[in-house]
């Protein structure tokens, strides 16, 4: 079964952002997209890959008390 292509509104809803953000990602070529005639579509896997690539992992090391009072 071929992968489902999402329009800009559906992609924005899936990312939890506005359409303007998705359109900016497309215009800056920061995310892969498909042109279907004059329409722009995004594959679900592309959105998943974008989220995974931009996920920031939490810091696991805790700072000790000795570092709290120091100036940079």
C-alpha positions in Angstrom: 0.0 0.0 0.0 1.5 3.4 -0.9 2.2 5.9 1.8 -0.4 8.5 2.6 0.5 12.1 1.5 -0.7 14.9 3.8 -1.6 18.4 2.7 -0.1 21.4 4.6 -3.1 21.7 7.0 -2.9 18.0 7.9 0.9 18.2 8.4 0.5 21.2 10.6 -2.1 19.5 12.7 0.1 16.4 13.0 3.1 18.5 14.1 0.9 20.6 16.4 1.9 23.8 14.6 0.3 26.3 12.3 0.3 26.0 8.5 2.6 29.0 8.2 5.4 27.0 10.0 5.0 24.0 7.6 5.0 26.3 4.6 8.2 28.0 5.9 9.8 24.5 6.3 8.9 23.8 2.7 10.0 27.2 1.3 13.4 26.9 3.1 13.8 23.3 1.8 14.2 22.1 5.4 11.8 19.2 4.8 11.2 17.0 1.8 7.9 17.4 -0.1 6.1 16.2 -3.2 4.5 18.5 -5.8 1.3 17.1 -7.2 0.5 19.6 -9.9 0.4 22.9 -8.1 -0.3 21.2 -4.7 2.3 20.5 -2.1 2.1 17.2 -0.1 4.2 15.7 2.6 4.7 12.0 3.3 3.9 10.8 6.8 7.4 9.2 7.0 9.0 12.5 6.1 7.2 14.2 9.1 8.3 11.3 11.4 11.9 11.7 10.2 11.8 15.4 10.7 10.5 15.0 14.3 13.1 12.4 15.0 16.0 14.4 13.6 15.0 17.5 15.6 14.3 15.7 18.9 16.6 16.9 21.7 17.6 14.3 24.2 17.5 15.2 27.9 20.7 15.8 29.8 21.4 12.9 32.1 24.2 14.4 34.1 23.3 16.5 37.0 25.3 19.5 38.0 27.0 19.5 41.4 26.6 22.2 44.0 30.1 23.5 43.3 29.1 24.8 39.9 26.1 26.8 41.0 27.9 29.9 42.4 30.6 30.3 39.7 30.7 33.1 37.2 31.3 32.3 33.6 
